[in-house]
Amino acid sequence: MGTLENSVQLIGRPGNDPEVRTVGNRKLARFSLATNDHYYNDNHELETSTSWHNIVAWGKIAESVEKHVKKGKKIAIEGRLRTRVYEKDGKKNYITEITVNEFLLIDYTSEETETDNKQ
């Protein structure tokens, strides 16, 4: 039985509508996703910590992201981690992204069907 060694699942809300462009002959969609972690501090008060994730989708998935993903709407994604390195002003910069394999709209309107909801 095979295992997925690089798999990430997140539920969160996009911080912006996806930015979509064409690279070569494929669509590329990018957006940030906020996820929340809830915990109790030393004073037994509930606190929330928000993390932001860089999300990338390619091809048909990017087309679906462009059509369905909107700022603030809760979604679930499954994908894989990827770290890119680029140089700016002589300094190496690292950025970690999640490349989407699948996504699911959790907040959806009555106009959207269950079929449209699963990407």
N, CA, C and O atoms as a Tinker XYZ file with bonds, in Angstrom:
   476  protein
     1  N      0.842000   -1.169000    0.000000    73     2
     2  CA     0.000000    0.000000    0.000000    64     1     3
     3  C      0.892000    1.238000    0.000000    63     2     4     5
     4  O      1.797000    1.355000    0.826000    81     3
     5  N      0.637000    2.154000   -0.919000    73     3     6
     6  CA     1.429000    3.374000   -1.008000    64     5     7
     7  C      0.938000    4.441000   -0.040000    63     6     8     9
     8  O     -0.235000    4.471000    0.331000    81     7
     9  N      1.840000    5.300000    0.356000    73     7    10
    10  CA     1.468000    6.411000    1.227000    64     9    11
    11  C      1.829000    7.717000    0.544000    63    10    12    13
    12  O      2.762000    7.792000   -0.256000    81    11
    13  N      1.069000    8.734000    0.881000    73    11    14
    14  CA     1.385000   10.068000    0.388000    64    13    15
    15  C      2.364000   10.698000    1.356000    63    14    16    17
    16  O      2.023000   10.942000    2.514000    81    15
    17  N      3.552000   10.959000    0.908000    73    15    18
    18  CA     4.576000   11.493000    1.789000    64    17    19
    19  C      4.562000   13.008000    1.849000    63    18    20    21
    20  O      5.173000   13.593000    2.744000    81    19
    21  N      3.882000   13.654000    0.920000    73    19    22
    22  CA     3.822000   15.112000    0.920000    64    21    23
    23  C      2.371000   15.509000    0.681000    63    22    24    25
    24  O      1.980000   15.829000   -0.441000    81    23
    25  N      1.583000   15.485000    1.742000    73    23    26
    26  CA     0.169000   15.795000    1.638000    64    25    27
    27  C     -0.235000   16.746000    2.757000    63    26    28    29
    28  O      0.124000   16.548000    3.918000    81    27
    29  N     -0.991000   17.783000    2.390000    73    27    30
    30  CA    -1.452000   18.783000    3.341000    64    29    31
    31  C     -2.949000   18.956000    3.153000    63    30    32    33
    32  O     -3.439000   19.027000    2.025000    81    31
    33  N     -3.675000   19.022000    4.264000    73    31    34
    34  CA    -5.099000   19.315000    4.232000    64    33    35
    35  C     -5.352000   20.508000    5.148000    63    34    36    37
    36  O     -4.923000   20.515000    6.302000    81    35
    37  N     -6.047000   21.514000    4.629000    73    35    38
    38  CA    -6.349000   22.720000    5.400000    64    37    39
    39  C     -7.793000   23.135000    5.181000    63    38    40    41
    40  O     -8.364000   22.919000    4.112000    81    39
    41  N     -8.371000   23.733000    6.210000    73    39    42
    42  CA    -9.668000   24.380000    6.103000    64    41    43
    43  C     -9.455000   25.810000    6.553000    63    42    44    45
    44  O     -8.912000   26.061000    7.629000    81    43
    45  N     -9.887000   26.747000    5.721000    73    43    46
    46  CA    -9.700000   28.152000    6.069000    64    45    47
    47  C    -10.473000   29.054000    5.142000    63    46    48    49
    48  O    -11.344000   28.624000    4.386000    81    47
    49  N    -10.118000   30.333000    5.229000    73    47    50
    50  CA   -10.796000   31.349000    4.425000    64    49    51
    51  C     -9.756000   32.150000    3.633000    63    50    52    53
    52  O     -8.777000   32.636000    4.199000    81    51
    53  N     -9.979000   32.286000    2.313000    73    51    54
    54  CA    -9.067000   33.104000    1.512000    64    53    55
    55  C     -9.077000   34.548000    1.990000    63    54    56    57
    56  O    -10.129000   35.104000    2.305000    81    55
    57  N     -7.895000   35.145000    2.038000    73    55    58
    58  CA    -7.767000   36.542000    2.433000    64    57    59
    59  C     -7.988000   37.497000    1.280000    63    58    60    61
    60  O     -8.079000   38.708000    1.478000    81    59
    61  N     -8.075000   36.962000    0.090000    73    59    62
    62  CA    -8.280000   37.760000   -1.108000    64    61    63
    63  C     -8.867000   36.870000   -2.198000    63    62    64    65
    64  O     -8.752000   35.646000   -2.133000    81    63
    65  N     -9.497000   37.486000   -3.202000    73    63    66
    66  CA    -9.911000   36.715000   -4.372000    64    65    67
    67  C     -8.646000   36.226000   -5.067000    63    66    68    69
    68  O     -7.631000   36.922000   -5.047000    81    67
    69  N     -8.684000   35.056000   -5.675000    73    67    70
    70  CA    -7.483000   34.545000   -6.351000    64    69    71
    71  C     -7.009000   35.476000   -7.465000    63    70    72    73
    72  O     -7.808000   36.069000   -8.191000    81    71
    73  N     -5.690000   35.586000   -7.576000    73    71    74
    74  CA    -5.082000   36.277000   -8.712000    64    73    75
    75  C     -4.819000   35.207000   -9.758000    63    74    76    77
    76  O     -4.135000   34.221000   -9.483000    81    75
    77  N     -5.357000   35.394000  -10.951000    73    75    78
    78  CA    -5.251000   34.377000  -11.992000    64    77    79
    79  C     -4.557000   34.968000  -13.202000    63    78    80    81
    80  O     -4.864000   36.080000  -13.634000    81    79
    81  N     -3.613000   34.204000  -13.746000    73    79    82
    82  CA    -2.930000   34.610000  -14.977000    64    81    83
    83  C     -2.604000   33.351000  -15.761000    63    82    84    85
    84  O     -2.746000   32.236000  -15.259000    81    83
    85  N     -2.171000   33.542000  -16.982000    73    83    86
    86  CA    -1.791000   32.420000  -17.829000    64    85    87
    87  C     -0.273000   32.359000  -17.911000    63    86    88    89
    88  O      0.389000   33.361000  -18.180000    81    87
    89  N      0.264000   31.174000  -17.676000    73    87    90
    90  CA     1.701000   30.928000  -17.777000    64    89    91
    91  C      1.871000   29.862000  -18.852000    63    90    92    93
    92  O      1.454000   28.718000  -18.672000    81    91
    93  N      2.486000   30.243000  -19.974000    73    91    94
    94  CA     2.548000   29.319000  -21.109000    64    93    95
    95  C      1.131000   29.112000  -21.617000    63    94    96    97
    96  O      0.469000   30.067000  -22.023000    81    95
    97  N      0.669000   27.886000  -21.596000    73    95    98
    98  CA    -0.707000   27.607000  -22.018000    64    97    99
    99  C     -1.569000   27.113000  -20.848000    63    98   100   101
   100  O     -2.639000   26.543000  -21.061000    81    99
   101  N     -1.099000   27.336000  -19.603000    73    99   102
   102  CA    -1.844000   26.888000  -18.416000    64   101   103
   103  C     -2.207000   28.069000  -17.527000    63   102   104   105
   104  O     -1.458000   29.040000  -17.419000    81   103
   105  N     -3.365000   27.969000  -16.898000    73   103   106
   106  CA    -3.766000   28.991000  -15.929000    64   105   107
   107  C     -3.071000   28.738000  -14.607000    63   106   108   109
   108  O     -2.822000   27.597000  -14.219000    81   107
   109  N     -2.763000   29.836000  -13.922000    73   107   110
   110  CA    -2.175000   29.797000  -12.592000    64   109   111
   111  C     -3.022000   30.681000  -11.692000    63   110   112   113
   112  O     -3.266000   31.844000  -12.014000    81   111
   113  N     -3.472000   30.139000  -10.565000    73   111   114
   114  CA    -4.240000   30.901000   -9.582000    64   113   115
   115  C     -3.461000   30.918000   -8.276000    63   114   116   117
   116  O     -2.938000   29.892000   -7.841000    81   115
   117  N     -3.387000   32.102000   -7.650000    73   115   118
   118  CA    -2.695000   32.266000   -6.360000    64   117   119
   119  C     -3.615000   33.004000   -5.406000    63   118   120   121
   120  O     -4.324000   33.930000   -5.800000    81   119
   121  N     -3.596000   32.584000   -4.136000    73   119   122
   122  CA    -4.294000   33.319000   -3.097000    64   121   123
   123  C     -3.728000   32.921000   -1.743000    63   122   124   125
   124  O     -3.026000   31.918000   -1.621000    81   123
   125  N     -4.039000   33.713000   -0.732000    73   123   126
   126  CA    -3.612000   33.384000    0.623000    64   125   127
   127  C     -4.795000   32.773000    1.362000    63   126   128   129
   128  O     -5.945000   33.141000    1.124000    81   127
   129  N     -4.504000   31.843000    2.255000    73   127   130
   130  CA    -5.544000   31.161000    3.026000    64   129   131
   131  C     -5.236000   31.317000    4.511000    63   130   132   133
   132  O     -4.139000   30.994000    4.966000    81   131
   133  N     -6.216000   31.815000    5.257000    73   131   134
   134  CA    -6.071000   31.972000    6.706000    64   133   135
   135  C     -6.645000   30.755000    7.406000    63   134   136   137
   136  O     -7.767000   30.336000    7.121000    81   135
   137  N     -5.871000   30.187000    8.325000    73   135   138
   138  CA    -6.365000   29.098000    9.176000    64   137   139
   139  C     -6.227000   29.552000   10.620000    63   138   140   141
   140  O     -5.313000   30.302000   10.961000    81   139
   141  N     -7.137000   29.094000   11.461000    73   139   142
   142  CA    -7.135000   29.484000   12.866000    64   141   143
   143  C     -6.849000   28.297000   13.765000    63   142   144   145
   144  O     -7.290000   27.177000   13.505000    81   143
   145  N     -6.103000   28.561000   14.825000    73   143   146
   146  CA    -5.811000   27.583000   15.862000    64   145   147
   147  C     -6.324000   28.178000   17.168000    63   146   148   149
   148  O     -6.000000   29.318000   17.500000    81   147
   149  N     -7.116000   27.420000   17.905000    73   147   150
   150  CA    -7.678000   27.889000   19.164000    64   149   151
   151  C     -6.995000   27.158000   20.317000    63   150   152   153
   152  O     -6.777000   25.947000   20.258000    81   151
   153  N     -6.660000   27.909000   21.364000    73   151   154
   154  CA    -5.995000   27.310000   22.527000    64   153   155
   155  C     -6.285000   28.166000   23.753000    63   154   156   157
   156  O     -6.715000   29.314000   23.644000    81   155
   157  N     -6.037000   27.580000   24.926000    73   155   158
   158  CA    -6.198000   28.308000   26.181000    64   157   159
   159  C     -4.832000   28.776000   26.665000    63   158   160   161
   160  O     -3.873000   28.004000   26.681000    81   159
   161  N     -4.750000   30.048000   27.059000    73   159   162
   162  CA    -3.499000   30.590000   27.575000    64   161   163
   163  C     -3.334000   30.214000   29.049000    63   162   164   165
   164  O     -4.150000   29.477000   29.602000    81   163
   165  N     -2.289000   30.717000   29.673000    73   163   166
   166  CA    -2.010000   30.397000   31.071000    64   165   167
   167  C     -3.108000   30.861000   32.021000    63   166   168   169
   168  O     -3.249000   30.321000   33.118000    81   167
   169  N     -3.892000   31.865000   31.602000    73   167   170
   170  CA    -5.000000   32.371000   32.419000    64   169   171
   171  C     -6.321000   31.676000   32.105000    63   170   172   173
   172  O     -7.385000   32.122000   32.535000    81   171
   173  N     -6.243000   30.561000   31.339000    73   171   174
   174  CA    -7.413000   29.765000   30.956000    64   173   175
   175  C     -8.400000   30.555000   30.092000    63   174   176   177
   176  O     -9.605000   30.304000   30.119000    81   175
   177  N     -7.869000   31.514000   29.325000    73   175   178
   178  CA    -8.680000   32.281000   28.398000    64   177   179
   179  C     -8.475000   31.719000   26.994000    63   178   180   181
   180  O     -7.354000   31.417000   26.585000    81   179
   181  N     -9.573000   31.589000   26.273000    73   179   182
   182  CA    -9.493000   31.068000   24.910000    64   181   183
   183  C     -8.877000   32.119000   23.996000    63   182   184   185
   184  O     -9.331000   33.263000   23.951000    81   183
   185  N     -7.847000   31.724000   23.274000    73   183   186
   186  CA    -7.186000   32.608000   22.318000    64   185   187
   187  C     -7.196000   31.959000   20.944000    63   186   188   189
   188  O     -7.318000   30.742000   20.810000    81   187
   189  N     -7.067000   32.797000   19.936000    73   187   190
   190  CA    -7.019000   32.336000   18.552000    64   189   191
   191  C     -5.746000   32.845000   17.913000    63   190   192   193
   192  O     -5.383000   34.013000   18.056000    81   191
   193  N     -5.074000   31.955000   17.207000    73   191   194
   194  CA    -3.877000   32.305000   16.459000    64   193   195
   195  C     -4.162000   32.034000   14.977000    63   194   196   197
   196  O     -4.595000   30.940000   14.614000    81   195
   197  N     -3.919000   33.020000   14.138000    73   195   198
   198  CA    -4.168000   32.878000   12.704000    64   197   199
   199  C     -2.849000   32.688000   11.965000    63   198   200   201
   200  O     -1.883000   33.416000   12.195000    81   199
   201  N     -2.824000   31.702000   11.079000    73   199   202
   202  CA    -1.677000   31.472000   10.206000    64   201   203
   203  C     -2.117000   31.707000    8.769000    63   202   204   205
   204  O     -3.247000   31.398000    8.393000    81   203
   205  N     -1.206000   32.261000    7.970000    73   203   206
   206  CA    -1.487000   32.511000    6.558000    64   205   207
   207  C     -0.646000   31.571000    5.700000    63   206   208   209
   208  O      0.538000   31.362000    5.963000    81   207
   209  N     -1.275000   31.011000    4.675000    73   207   210
   210  CA    -0.633000   30.043000    3.789000    64   209   211
   211  C     -0.732000   30.539000    2.351000    63   210   212   213
   212  O     -1.766000   31.064000    1.937000    81   211
   213  N      0.345000   30.370000    1.596000    73   211   214
   214  CA     0.372000   30.712000    0.172000    64   213   215
   215  C     -0.155000   29.517000   -0.613000    63   214   216   217
   216  O      0.392000   28.417000   -0.529000    81   215
   217  N     -1.228000   29.743000   -1.382000    73   215   218
   218  CA    -1.886000   28.668000   -2.120000    64   217   219
   219  C     -1.703000   28.899000   -3.618000    63   218   220   221
   220  O     -1.831000   30.023000   -4.105000    81   219
   221  N     -1.402000   27.824000   -4.339000    73   219   222
   222  CA    -1.185000   27.870000   -5.790000    64   221   223
   223  C     -1.994000   26.756000   -6.439000    63   222   224   225
   224  O     -2.017000   25.632000   -5.939000    81   223
   225  N     -2.656000   27.063000   -7.547000    73   223   226
   226  CA    -3.381000   26.049000   -8.315000    64   225   227
   227  C     -3.049000   26.222000   -9.792000    63   226   228   229
   228  O     -2.870000   27.341000  -10.271000    81   227
   229  N     -2.968000   25.111000  -10.503000    73   227   230
   230  CA    -2.608000   25.115000  -11.914000    64   229   231
   231  C     -3.702000   24.468000  -12.764000    63   230   232   233
   232  O     -4.480000   23.649000  -12.275000    81   231
   233  N     -3.751000   24.847000  -14.039000    73   231   234
   234  CA    -4.576000   24.179000  -15.044000    64   233   235
   235  C     -6.066000   24.222000  -14.742000    63   234   236   237
   236  O     -6.612000   25.272000  -14.404000    81   235
   237  N     -6.721000   23.064000  -14.869000    73   235   238
   238  CA    -8.177000   22.962000  -14.660000    64   237   239
   239  C     -8.557000   23.350000  -13.239000    63   238   240   241
   240  O     -9.600000   23.966000  -13.014000    81   239
   241  N     -7.709000   22.989000  -12.281000    73   239   242
   242  CA    -8.000000   23.358000  -10.888000    64   241   243
   243  C     -7.969000   24.880000  -10.752000    63   242   244   245
   244  O     -8.816000   25.451000  -10.065000    81   243
   245  N     -7.018000   25.536000  -11.386000    73   243   246
   246  CA    -6.942000   27.006000  -11.354000    64   245   247
   247  C     -8.196000   27.623000  -11.972000    63   246   248   249
   248  O     -8.695000   28.635000  -11.479000    81   247
   249  N     -8.705000   27.024000  -13.043000    73   247   250
   250  CA    -9.930000   27.522000  -13.668000    64   249   251
   251  C    -11.104000   27.419000  -12.694000    63   250   252   253
   252  O    -11.918000   28.339000  -12.610000    81   251
   253  N    -11.198000   26.313000  -11.961000    73   251   254
   254  CA   -12.266000   26.136000  -10.970000    64   253   255
   255  C    -12.082000   27.092000   -9.799000    63   254   256   257
   256  O    -13.055000   27.645000   -9.288000    81   255
   257  N    -10.844000   27.286000   -9.377000    73   255   258
   258  CA   -10.554000   28.241000   -8.296000    64   257   259
   259  C    -11.014000   29.632000   -8.716000    63   258   260   261
   260  O    -11.666000   30.335000   -7.944000    81   259
   261  N    -10.675000   30.027000   -9.938000    73   259   262
   262  CA   -11.058000   31.347000  -10.436000    64   261   263
   263  C    -12.576000   31.525000  -10.400000    63   262   264   265
   264  O    -13.073000   32.600000  -10.065000    81   263
   265  N    -13.293000   30.485000  -10.741000    73   263   266
   266  CA   -14.752000   30.549000  -10.829000    64   265   267
   267  C    -15.422000   30.520000   -9.452000    63   266   268   269
   268  O    -16.422000   31.207000   -9.247000    81   267
   269  N    -14.888000   29.737000   -8.502000    73   267   270
   270  CA   -15.618000   29.455000   -7.269000    64   269   271
   271  C    -15.031000   30.054000   -5.985000    63   270   272   273
   272  O    -15.784000   30.348000   -5.056000    81   271
   273  N    -13.731000   30.239000   -5.910000    73   271   274
   274  CA   -13.116000   30.674000   -4.649000    64   273   275
   275  C    -13.193000   32.194000   -4.536000    63   274   276   277
   276  O    -12.780000   32.920000   -5.440000    81   275
   277  N    -13.725000   32.656000   -3.417000    73   275   278
   278  CA   -13.879000   34.094000   -3.173000    64   277   279
   279  C    -13.362000   34.434000   -1.784000    63   278   280   281
   280  O    -13.373000   33.597000   -0.882000    81   279
   281  N    -12.914000   35.656000   -1.624000    73   279   282
   282  CA   -12.413000   36.149000   -0.342000    64   281   283
   283  C    -13.439000   35.876000    0.764000    63   282   284   285
   284  O    -14.623000   36.183000    0.624000    81   283
   285  N    -12.953000   35.290000    1.868000    73   283   286
   286  CA   -13.784000   35.085000    3.047000    64   285   287
   287  C    -14.646000   33.844000    3.053000    63   286   288   289
   288  O    -15.184000   33.486000    4.100000    81   287
   289  N    -14.800000   33.164000    1.908000    73   287   290
   290  CA   -15.625000   31.952000    1.842000    64   289   291
   291  C    -14.812000   30.750000    2.318000    63   290   292   293
   292  O    -13.706000   30.513000    1.831000    81   291
   293  N    -15.350000   30.003000    3.256000    73   291   294
   294  CA   -14.614000   28.872000    3.828000    64   293   295
   295  C    -14.436000   27.760000    2.794000    63   294   296   297
   296  O    -15.387000   27.362000    2.120000    81   295
   297  N    -13.199000   27.268000    2.683000    73   295   298
   298  CA   -12.887000   26.172000    1.767000    64   297   299
   299  C    -11.983000   25.160000    2.464000    63   298   300   301
   300  O    -11.309000   25.469000    3.447000    81   299
   301  N    -11.990000   23.962000    1.932000    73   299   302
   302  CA   -11.039000   22.923000    2.344000    64   301   303
   303  C    -10.167000   22.634000    1.137000    63   302   304   305
   304  O    -10.653000   22.549000    0.009000    81   303
   305  N     -8.873000   22.484000    1.383000    73   303   306
   306  CA    -7.977000   22.137000    0.288000    64   305   307
   307  C     -7.132000   20.931000    0.677000    63   306   308   309
   308  O     -6.860000   20.682000    1.852000    81   307
   309  N     -6.733000   20.203000   -0.338000    73   307   310
   310  CA    -5.769000   19.109000   -0.183000    64   309   311
   311  C     -4.714000   19.380000   -1.231000    63   310   312   313
   312  O     -5.026000   19.641000   -2.393000    81   311
   313  N     -3.463000   19.316000   -0.810000    73   311   314
   314  CA    -2.389000   19.591000   -1.751000    64   313   315
   315  C     -1.060000   19.116000   -1.222000    63   314   316   317
   316  O     -0.994000   18.264000   -0.336000    81   315
   317  N      0.015000   19.683000   -1.782000    73   315   318
   318  CA     1.367000   19.291000   -1.383000    64   317   319
   319  C      2.211000   20.538000   -1.145000    63   318   320   321
   320  O      2.024000   21.567000   -1.795000    81   319
   321  N      3.131000   20.428000   -0.212000    73   319   322
   322  CA     4.036000   21.535000    0.107000    64   321   323
   323  C      5.148000   21.632000   -0.926000    63   322   324   325
   324  O      5.646000   20.629000   -1.438000    81   323
   325  N      5.517000   22.868000   -1.211000    73   323   326
   326  CA     6.637000   23.117000   -2.119000    64   325   327
   327  C      7.336000   24.384000   -1.643000    63   326   328   329
   328  O      6.680000   25.386000   -1.357000    81   327
   329  N      8.644000   24.345000   -1.557000    73   327   330
   330  CA     9.410000   25.531000   -1.187000    64   329   331
   331  C     10.218000   25.986000   -2.391000    63   330   332   333
   332  O     10.968000   25.214000   -2.990000    81   331
   333  N     10.048000   27.263000   -2.733000    73   331   334
   334  CA    10.796000   27.855000   -3.841000    64   333   335
   335  C     11.864000   28.774000   -3.263000    63   334   336   337
   336  O     11.707000   29.338000   -2.181000    81   335
   337  N     12.945000   28.908000   -4.007000    73   335   338
   338  CA    14.022000   29.816000   -3.631000    64   337   339
   339  C     14.196000   30.809000   -4.775000    63   338   340   341
   340  O     14.266000   30.426000   -5.942000    81   339
   341  N     14.263000   32.087000   -4.421000    73   339   342
   342  CA    14.566000   33.100000   -5.425000    64   341   343
   343  C     15.523000   34.110000   -4.810000    63   342   344   345
   344  O     15.608000   34.254000   -3.590000    81   343
   345  N     16.235000   34.802000   -5.683000    73   343   346
   346  CA    17.230000   35.761000   -5.212000    64   345   347
   347  C     16.766000   37.174000   -5.527000    63   346   348   349
   348  O     16.310000   37.464000   -6.633000    81   347
   349  N     16.892000   38.054000   -4.528000    73   347   350
   350  CA    16.536000   39.459000   -4.704000    64   349   351
   351  C     17.555000   40.302000   -3.953000    63   350   352   353
   352  O     17.808000   40.082000   -2.769000    81   351
   353  N     18.130000   41.258000   -4.648000    73   351   354
   354  CA    19.152000   42.129000   -4.064000    64   353   355
   355  C     20.308000   41.325000   -3.463000    63   354   356   357
   356  O     20.851000   41.682000   -2.417000    81   355
   357  N     20.673000   40.238000   -4.137000    73   355   358
   358  CA    21.789000   39.413000   -3.690000    64   357   359
   359  C     21.483000   38.521000   -2.497000    63   358   360   361
   360  O     22.388000   37.878000   -1.965000    81   359
   361  N     20.238000   38.471000   -2.070000    73   359   362
   362  CA    19.865000   37.661000   -0.914000    64   361   363
   363  C     18.891000   36.562000   -1.337000    63   362   364   365
   364  O     17.940000   36.818000   -2.075000    81   363
   365  N     19.133000   35.336000   -0.864000    73   363   366
   366  CA    18.228000   34.229000   -1.152000    64   365   367
   367  C     16.972000   34.360000   -0.295000    63   366   368   369
   368  O     17.044000   34.619000    0.906000    81   367
   369  N     15.833000   34.178000   -0.933000    73   367   370
   370  CA    14.544000   34.217000   -0.257000    64   369   371
   371  C     13.849000   32.884000   -0.475000    63   370   372   373
   372  O     13.926000   32.300000   -1.556000    81   371
   373  N     13.177000   32.415000    0.550000    73   371   374
   374  CA    12.468000   31.147000    0.499000    64   373   375
   375  C     10.981000   31.406000    0.705000    63   374   376   377
   376  O     10.589000   32.190000    1.569000    81   375
   377  N     10.169000   30.744000   -0.089000    73   375   378
   378  CA     8.722000   30.852000    0.063000    64   377   379
   379  C      8.138000   29.443000   -0.001000    63   378   380   381
   380  O      8.440000   28.669000   -0.909000    81   379
   381  N      7.304000   29.133000    0.973000    73   379   382
   382  CA     6.641000   27.832000    1.012000    64   381   383
   383  C      5.205000   28.018000    0.534000    63   382   384   385
   384  O      4.486000   28.902000    0.998000    81   383
   385  N      4.809000   27.169000   -0.398000    73   383   386
   386  CA     3.476000   27.232000   -0.994000    64   385   387
   387  C      2.816000   25.863000   -0.890000    63   386   388   389
   388  O      3.478000   24.837000   -0.741000    81   387
   389  N      1.500000   25.882000   -0.973000    73   387   390
   390  CA     0.737000   24.643000   -1.067000    64   389   391
   391  C      0.131000   24.606000   -2.458000    63   390   392   393
   392  O     -0.651000   25.483000   -2.827000    81   391
   393  N      0.494000   23.587000   -3.231000    73   391   394
   394  CA    -0.062000   23.388000   -4.563000    64   393   395
   395  C     -1.309000   22.525000   -4.424000    63   394   396   397
   396  O     -1.238000   21.406000   -3.918000    81   395
   397  N     -2.443000   23.040000   -4.870000    73   395   398
   398  CA    -3.734000   22.389000   -4.685000    64   397   399
   399  C     -3.887000   21.188000   -5.614000    63   398   400   401
   400  O     -3.654000   21.282000   -6.819000    81   399
   401  N     -4.285000   20.054000   -5.027000    73   399   402
   402  CA    -4.702000   18.881000   -5.801000    64   401   403
   403  C     -6.226000   18.853000   -5.919000    63   402   404   405
   404  O     -6.768000   18.506000   -6.969000    81   403
   405  N     -6.915000   19.221000   -4.828000    73   403   406
   406  CA    -8.373000   19.249000   -4.779000    64   405   407
   407  C     -8.810000   20.329000   -3.815000    63   406   408   409
   408  O     -8.084000   20.676000   -2.884000    81   407
   409  N    -10.012000   20.864000   -4.044000    73   407   410
   410  CA   -10.590000   21.763000   -3.061000    64   409   411
   411  C    -12.086000   21.542000   -2.989000    63   410   412   413
   412  O    -12.705000   21.015000   -3.913000    81   411
   413  N    -12.653000   21.961000   -1.863000    73   411   414
   414  CA   -14.077000   21.804000   -1.614000    64   413   415
   415  C    -14.597000   23.092000   -1.010000    63   414   416   417
   416  O    -14.046000   23.590000   -0.028000    81   415
   417  N    -15.656000   23.632000   -1.593000    73   415   418
   418  CA   -16.289000   24.818000   -1.021000    64   417   419
   419  C    -17.112000   24.392000    0.176000    63   418   420   421
   420  O    -17.938000   23.485000    0.071000    81   419
   421  N    -16.897000   25.031000    1.305000    73   419   422
   422  CA   -17.689000   24.730000    2.493000    64   421   423
   423  C    -18.813000   25.748000    2.616000    63   422   424   425
   424  O    -19.944000   25.377000    2.930000    81   423
   425  N    -18.525000   27.026000    2.374000    73   423   426
   426  CA   -19.559000   28.066000    2.284000    64   425   427
   427  C    -19.948000   28.160000    0.821000    63   426   428   429
   428  O    -19.138000   28.567000   -0.012000    81   427
   429  N    -21.175000   27.789000    0.500000    73   427   430
   430  CA   -21.610000   27.966000   -0.883000    64   429   431
   431  C    -23.068000   28.379000   -0.890000    63   430   432   433
   432  O    -23.817000   28.074000    0.039000    81   431
   433  N    -23.465000   29.074000   -1.942000    73   431   434
   434  CA   -24.811000   29.609000   -2.035000    64   433   435
   435  C    -25.746000   28.593000   -2.653000    63   434   436   437
   436  O    -25.311000   27.573000   -3.187000    81   435
   437  N    -27.030000   28.879000   -2.575000    73   435   438
   438  CA   -28.026000   27.958000   -3.115000    64   437   439
   439  C    -27.929000   27.825000   -4.625000    63   438   440   441
   440  O    -28.408000   26.839000   -5.185000    81   439
   441  N    -27.312000   28.810000   -5.306000    73   439   442
   442  CA   -27.163000   28.701000   -6.760000    64   441   443
   443  C    -26.122000   27.655000   -7.150000    63   442   444   445
   444  O    -26.151000   27.123000   -8.260000    81   443
   445  N    -25.204000   27.364000   -6.231000    73   443   446
   446  CA   -24.169000   26.388000   -6.517000    64   445   447
   447  C    -24.693000   25.000000   -6.174000    63   446   448   449
   448  O    -25.294000   24.798000   -5.119000    81   447
   449  N    -24.465000   24.056000   -7.061000    73   447   450
   450  CA   -24.927000   22.702000   -6.799000    64   449   451
   451  C    -23.855000   21.911000   -6.092000    63   450   452   453
   452  O    -22.701000   22.335000   -6.031000    81   451
   453  N    -24.224000   20.771000   -5.559000    73   451   454
   454  CA   -23.251000   19.915000   -4.897000    64   453   455
   455  C    -22.159000   19.498000   -5.866000    63   454   456   457
   456  O    -21.004000   19.355000   -5.464000    81   455
   457  N    -22.497000   19.302000   -7.128000    73   455   458
   458  CA   -21.495000   18.931000   -8.131000    64   457   459
   459  C    -20.494000   20.066000   -8.327000    63   458   460   461
   460  O    -19.289000   19.826000   -8.412000    81   459
   461  N    -20.993000   21.310000   -8.400000    73   459   462
   462  CA   -20.091000   22.452000   -8.548000    64   461   463
   463  C    -19.208000   22.599000   -7.317000    63   462   464   465
   464  O    -18.090000   23.107000   -7.410000    81   463
   465  N    -19.702000   22.159000   -6.166000    73   463   466
   466  CA   -19.002000   22.343000   -4.910000    64   465   467
   467  C    -17.738000   21.499000   -4.815000    63   466   468   469
   468  O    -16.783000   21.906000   -4.155000    81   467
   469  N    -17.708000   20.345000   -5.451000    73   467   470
   470  CA   -16.549000   19.445000   -5.382000    64   469   471
   471  C    -15.660000   19.652000   -6.581000    63   470   472   473
   472  O    -16.096000   19.481000   -7.719000    81   471
   473  N    -14.421000   20.019000   -6.339000    73   471   474
   474  CA   -13.487000   20.305000   -7.427000    64   473   475
   475  C    -12.353000   19.308000   -7.402000    63   474   476
   476  O    -11.453000   19.375000   -8.241000    81   475
